[in-house]
Every structure is written in C-alpha cells, then in structure tokens.
Amino acid sequence: MGFFFFTSRAAARLAEGIGRPGVSTAALLLTAASGGGLVAYAESAAETAPESSQNPPKKKVLVLGTGWAGTSFLRDLDCSRYEVKVVSPRNYFAFTPLLPSVTCGTVEPRSIIEPIRRMFEKKNKDVTFYEVECFKIDASKKIVHCCSAVGTNLDGNGDFMLDYDYLVVALGATVNTFNTPGVMEHCYFLKEVEDAQKIRRSVLDCFEKASLPNISEEEKWKTLHFVIIGGGPTGVEFAAELHDFIVEDLVKLYPAVQKFDKRITAFAEEKFQRDGIEVSTGFRVVKVSDDMVTMKSKIAGEVSVPYGMAVWSAGIVFVLEQTNRRALATNEWLRVRECDSVYAIGDCATVNQRKIMDDISMIFKVADKDNSGTLTLKEIRDVLEDIFIRYPQVELYMKNMHMLDIEDLIKGAIGDSHKDSMVVDIEQFKKALSHVDSQVKSAPATAQVLSVSICTTKMTQTLLCLRTAK
C-alpha cells in the first residue's frame, strides 16, 4: 500500500470518527491508521454524549495546512457536525506531481491549482478559511497563535489566536539541503507552484544570455549547462521535461544556440533513454557557488561542475522546530504523542506502530473464548480481522512470506499439516507471530518513500546534468 493511499485513507477515517459520541478517541484513530473498522482493544475511556434536550455546542476542529493530507481530511469530514476552521498561508491546493510539467509550460499553473474556498463551496461544506501562518501551538490551553500571511490589520498587528477542541496538523515538510553550503542561496527548488514558475523564467534567461553577441563560446556552454541534484521522481521528471522543452521548442526560437544542440551523451539509466542527459551517481554535493557545483565520490574524488541553473531535488526534511529527527511522532491512531486532542497527518508526521508481541498474551486471552488454554483455527480466525486492523504488520508479513491463510502461519510454528486437529498453546502462538514485528517501520513522508535513491545514509545524491555540446 502506497504511503499516499495510506494518508488518504487515514485522513478519511479520522474525519469519519473524530469526536463521535460514545466511542473512545483511541479506537477512532485506530481506524484512521489502519483503514478498517473499530476494534475491541480500546485503550481510553469512551466519551459519553451529553444528555440534554437542547443541541450541544459544536466541537471546534482546526486544520493546519491545505496540502494532500489536509484536503483529504476535509473532504471526508462531516462539517455539519463541527465548527471547522482551516489555517494556511496558501489559499489553494496544488497537484504537485505535475510541477515538473509546469516548469516547461507543458501544463499551465492554473491547471494544477484549486482555490480552497471553491473546493469548500463545491462540496457544500461550512468551513472558515484564514490565509495566515501558525507560528505557535499551546496544546495545554488548546490555542494556536497565528499571524497574517497577506499583511496586518488596521491597527498594525496581524497576530491573533484560535481555540480548538481537535487540532489536525497537516503542514507537510521542507526541502532537505543536508546543510550543504550555498544550496539555499544558489539553487532552485521544485516544491511549490511559484518554484516551477521561477525555474521556467531562469531557463529562458539562460537562453537569452547565451544568445547575446558578446558571450564567449566557453561562457555560452556554461550558461546552457543545467544541473539537477536528486535522482528521484521529481528530478528525473524535470530532466525529461527540460530536455523536451529545449530540443522541441527553445532551439527553434534561439538560432544562435542551435549549433550547440548536438548529441552529447546517452542517458546512463536503462529506463530513461534520452540524449543529452548525463547521470552521475554516487556523488555527494558538498558546496554550491554562484556558478559551480562541487561534489565528491570515493572513486573520482572532488569534482566541480559549472552550471547556468541548478535545481535541488534531493528530498525533504521536517520543519526545524521539530525535535524528532524524522517527523511529528504519532501513535497508531495518528495522535501526537504527549498532546491530547492533537493529531498529525501527511508529510509532517510519522506513525509509530504498536508491536504485536507487546500484546500477545492479551490477544491470546481474548481469542480463547472457552478458556481452554489453547486456540483452534476457528478461534484464531474469529479475531483475525481485528488483529489485521490493530496490527497491520501481520497481514504485511503474511503477504511478504507468500502465506495465503493464517493456517500457513500456524503451520510454521507447530509443523502440523492437519488443519482440523490444529491447536496451539500460548508458546506456540508466540512462536508463530514472533517474526511479524520485523515488518514494523515508521511510515516516512511521501517524498522520502519515493526518493530512496537520493536520501541514503551517506547522503549520496544523483546528479543529472543537461547541457549543450562544447
């Protein structure tokens, strides 16, 4: 299951369950993390519905962010039951997979954005939106502090506070520069619509500069040398778009540089056969200056590459204020640890899945309905669906081990080929599930899942170079 699919399902289930009277918050968020129904293993007391003849005041749901996770949550939330407010410095949703196409004009920017207010209107959702930035969260008082993203009010003070009953944090992540000197000052990024528009202008500026009559051949070659740092989907797709943009459009519009559009090299990757793109793997970028990218490898040592434009696409990192090195740590119900009524979804969060071996005795006791001290296949199957929901690593382990049924898992522990007589005691049950938790991994952000070729432990990056022939 892809992480984006997980995020979408999690947001949907969280939206369906949040604040439901008579059901524990823990159990509700379990459905959000697992995409299934409620289970019997609730760990917190149920919230009881107020007994009143009058309608109780609506609970306040405050959502931070208008990206993939935030909009998925809002799409499935029953806004008629809550007072919903959304806070974001960006008043639209952007379909980010098409950003590489925007850089070269294949797709217009307006085609990949949808105004948030229009989205609410189309869905007939009663939602209040504020185009502001949240700069502080007071979880103890259930208050967030905001400042205007479009200017200050008449008194000159743009700061204000919003209270909440439930807070959903979906703020995404920032670009990971690995603290490489010069990246922030000299590289372009490709994370927002504005980034794509800046890159397009820079490419055109490079061709305009190369067309000037007083530019030397060497300077012209350097100006038309484009460096993309990062070999994940964003970097590869942008390299393809840029190649097509140059070959099919720009060389026709700039006759002065046509003679430099000869075949220089074949693309080094088997799945990406395009002329004019040079791939350098195993390098770590150590410095970026205003006209040169310096990188190192164990084989080649330190190498400097000139460029006219550099695009940094080497993954993401979580906001600097977060103490967790990976993300906001949540439990399996998406609740931020140590913060009551605060949930986190999307790229800004990671789920710490509970291990089944921590609860193996309790699971055995629940399944052993006749208190015989053993479990039959039928007793195990009766609780299997709840086990899959509560501990999704069990289903993942069985899939990876090509097991079609729980019987296959039990057989491996007791070696019994007769399923009718198959019974297990607590020790055999533990043995059968002892390796399941090896599948437990904190779910990282979407871009990191896709860009594992870049973000290795040694910060080795893939450098894609698109340039003209010298």
N, C-alpha and C positions, 0 to 999 in steps of 0.2 A: 504494500500500500504506500503510495507516494506521500511525502510529507504535506504537500499542498492539499491532497484529498483528505488527509487526517485533519488538517487545520480547518477545512471547510466543514467536515462532519462534526468536529469538536465544537466549532462555533455554533452550528445549528442546534446540537443537543444542549449546549449550555443555554442558548436562547430559549429553547423549549422549557427547560427545567428551572431556571434561576428564579428563586423566590416562590416556588409553588408551595401553597399551604399544605401542611400535614406530611411533608416529605423532607427528610434530612438534606441539608445542603451538600454533605459529603456524598450521599448516594446520587444526588442530581448531577454533580460534577463528574462522577464516575461514568455516567452515560456520555458526557461530553468527551471524555478522554478515550472512550472505547467504542463509541458509535453504536451501542446496544441499548437494552432496556435496563430497568432498575434491578438491583440485586439485593440479597438479604443481608449482606455483610456491611451494614451501615455502621459508621464509627462515631456519629454525633447524634445528639438528641433531635427529634423531629420538631420542626416549627409548627405550632398549632395555629389554626386560623382564628382570628379574633371573633368572639361570639357577640355580635352586635346586629341589631336590626338595621342600622344605617351602614352605608357603604364606607369601609375604612379608607383612609387616605392612601393614594397610590405610592408604592415604593419608588424611590428615585434610582434610576440606572444611569450611570455616567460612563460614556465610552470615550477613550482617548485614542484617536487615530482613525484615518479613513482609507487605510490600505486594504489588502486582501482579507486579513483576519477580521478587522473591524467591520467592513461592509458585509462579510459573510454572517457575522453575528447579528447585525442589524436586520439583514434580510429575513431571518427566521424568527426574530423576536416579536412577540405579540405586544405591540406598542400600546394597545388599548388598555392593557393591564398595568402599565407602568408610566411614570413620568420620565421620558427618555431625553437625555441631552448628550450631544456629541461635541467634542473639543478636538480641533486640529488646525494647524497653520495652513493646511492645504484644503481648499473647499471643493475638491473634486477627487474622484477615483481614477487612477491611471492603470491601463492594461500594460504592465511593464514588459511582458515578453516581446512586445512589438517596438520597444525603444530602439533597438539596432536599425530597424527599418525607417524610423523617424529621422535618424541621423543623416540619411542619404536621400530623403524625400520620397522613398517608395510608399510610405504612409504619412499622411498629414497628421500633425499633433492633435488637431481637434477630433480626429477619428478614434483616438485611443483614450480619450478622457470623457468622463461623465460627471457633470456637476452633482454634488452630494444632495443639494436641495431638490434637484429634479428627480433624483433617484427616490427620495422620500415621497415626493408628490406622485410619481407613477405607481408606487406601492400603497398609496393612501395611508402612509404612516405619520402619526402625530409625533414628530421629532423636532427638537430645538437644536439648531446648529450654531456654534460660535467659532469664528475663524480666529482662534487665539492659540497661544502656546502655553502648555502646562509646565511650570518650572519647579513646582514643589508639591508633594503629596504628604498630607498629615493623616496617616492611617488611623491613629488613635482617636482623632476628632472627626474622621470621615469627611475631610475637606481637601480640595485641591486648589492650589493657587495658580492663577492664570494671568497672562499679560497679552495685550492686543498684538496681533500679527499684522495689522493694517494701520497702525497709528494709535495715538492716545485720544482720550475723550476731551471734552471742552475744558475740563479742569487741569489738563496736562498730565493726568495719571491714568495709565491704561491697565493697572493691576486690579484684579477682583478675585473673589473666592466663590467656589461652587461646592455645595454639600452633596452627599450621596448616601444611599443605602447599600448599593452594589457598584463597585468600580471595576471596569473591564479595561485592562491595559493592552493596547494593540499598536504600539508605537514603532514597530519594525526595528531596523538596525542601521548602523552607519558603515561607511566604507572602511575596510581594513587596510591601512597603509603599512602595517608592521613597523611603524616608527621609522620608515625609510626616509632619510634626509632628501628634501626637495620635492617629494611627491605632492604635498598639498599646494605648493607654490607653482609647480610647472606642469602637472598632469591634469588631464580632463577625466571626469568620471562619467559613468553611464547608469545612473540610478533614478533620475527624475526626468520629466519631460524637458525641463529647462536645460539639463545636461546635454540631451540629444540635440537641441537647437544650437547650443554653444559649439558642439563638435562640428555640426554642419557648417557654421559660419567660419570656423577655423580651417576646415578643409578648403573651402572656397578662397579664403585669404591666402593660403599656401600656394594655390594655383595662380592667383593674381600676382603674388610676389614673384613666382617663378617666370611669369610672362614679361616682366619688366626688361627693357633692353640693356640695362646696366648691371644685370645679375650675371656673375661668372658661372661657368659650367659646374664647377665644384659646389658653389652655393646653391645653384638650382637643384642639383642632385640631392643635397642635404635637405632642402626645403620640401622636396617631394618624397621624403622618406618618412613613413608613418609607422609608429611603434605602438603595438597593443600589448600591454603587460597583463597576462592572465589567459589561460587556455581553457576556461570553462565555457559554457553555452553562450554567455554574453560576449566574451572576447572572440570566440570563433564566428558567431553570427555577425558581429560587427565587421570582422575582417572580410567575410563574404560579401556583405552589403557594400563595404567601401571599395572592394575590388571591382564589383559590377558598376558602381557609380562612376569610378574613374575610367574604366575601359569603355563603357557603353555611352557615357554622357560627357564627362569633362574633357577627354582628349579631343572630342569633336569641337568643343567650344573654345579650346585654347590651342590653336595651331602651333604656337611657339614651343609647346612641350610635347607635341606628337612624336617627335623623333626619339623621345626618351621612353616611349611606351612599348618597347620591345620585350620579348620574352626573356626574363632574367633567370628564373629558377622554378622548379616544380615544387608544389607543396609537399612537405615531407610526410604528411599523415595520409594513410591509405584511404580514410573515409572522407577526405576533404581535398579532392583533386582540383586545385585551382592554380593557374600560373601567376607568378609574380608575388607569391607569399612565401616568405622564408620563416621556418619554425625553429626556434632554439629552445630545447628542453633541458632541464637540469640546472638552470641558472637561477641565481638569487640576486635580485636587483638590490644594490647597496646604496645607490645615490642617483638622484635625477637633478641635472642642472638645466639651465635655460635652453641648451641646445644639444645635450648629450645624456644618454642613459648609461650608467656604469653598472656592470653586473659581474658576478663571479660564478665559477664552477670548479669542481675538483680537477677536471681534465684540462680545461682551457685557461684556468686562472682568471685574472681580471680582464674584462673586455669592455671597451667603450663604444657605443653605437650612436652616431649622430641622428637627429630627427628634426622634422619640421613640426610634427604634432605627436604627442604621446597621450594615450588613453590608458588609464589604470583600471583594470577589471579583475583584480586579484582577490575577490571575495569580500565578505562583510565582517564587521565586529560590532559588539554591542556597545551601547552608549557608555561613555567614560565614567559616568556616575555609578554604574552598577558594580557591586563588589564581587559578584560571581563572574568568573573569567569567561563564562560561556553565555549566560543569559540570566533572566529573572528565573530563579528556581521555583518551580511549582510542584505540587504533588500530583497524583494521577487524576485528580478532579480539576486540574488547572487552577487551583487556588494557590496564590503566592504564599510561600512558607512564612510563618510568623506574622501574617497580615490577614486579619479576619475581614471577610466580605470584599477582598481584592483578588481579582483573577487576571491572568495574563495569557494571551494567545498570540500566535504568529511568530515572526522572526525574533521578537524581543524576549521570548520565553523558551524554557526547556522543561520537559516533563520527566520527573524522577519516578519511574515506575516501581511500585512495591514488588518485592521478590516473593514468589510463591512459597519458598522454603521457610520464610518467616511465619507463615500462617498454616503450614502443612498439617499440624495437629488439629487446628480448628476446622479445617476443611474436611479432614477425615471424620471428625466427630459429627459434623453436620450431615455428611453423606451416610453415616452409619445409623440409619433410622431405627433398626431393630436392636441396637446396642450389642451386637454380637462380637464386636472386636475385630471383625473382618468386613471387607467390602466385596460385593459381587459386581459383575459388569453392569448389571441393571442399575444398581445403586450409584455407581460412578457416572453412568450416562444421565441419570436423573439430575445431577448437579453440574454436568459438563458445560451446558450453555452458560450458566452463571460463572463457572471457572474461566471460560473463554473471555467473558466480559470483564471480569475483575482482574484477570492476569492474561492479557493478550499474548504474552510471550509463549504460552503453552501452545496456542494454535500456530504461531510462527515456527516454533521448534518442530512440531509435527510436520509442517509443510516442508521445512528445510531437510528433514530426515526422510521425506517421502512416505510418511505414515498416513494411511487413508482413514484410520479409525483409532479410537482410544485403546482398542484391543491390541493394536500393534505396539503401543507404548507400554502396556502392561506386560505383554509377552517378553519384551526385552528385559524386564526385571525378574520374572519368575520362570521364564522358559517353558511355559505351558502352552501347548498347541491346541488344547481342547477348550474352546471358549465357554461351553456350557458348565464346566466344572471349575472355571477360573475364578478364584477368590484370592484376595491379598490382605495381609495384615498391615499394621502401621509401618513397619520397617520396609516391607516390600513396596508399599505405596510411596514412601520417601525415596526409595531407590529408583522407582520408575520416573519420578519427577526431579531427580537430583541434578540433572544437566540442563533443565529448562531455563533456569535463570541466566545461563550463558548468553541467551538471546536478548537480555535486557540491556538497552543502551539509551542514554538520554537523547531524545529527539532533537537534533540540531536545527538551525534555521534552514529555510528552503535553499537559499543560495549556496550554503556550505555543503548541503547534500549533493547538489549538482556539480559543485566545483572542487571535488576532492583532488583533482589533478593539480590544483594550484596550492591549496592550503595544506600542505604536508607538514609534518612535524619540524622539518628543517626549513620551512618557508620557501621551498623551491618553487619557482614560478615558470610558466611557459611564456616565452616571448614571441609574439607574432609580428613579423616585420613586413610591411607592404611598402615597396619602394620602386622607383624607376631605375632603369639601367644606367650605369655610369658611362 
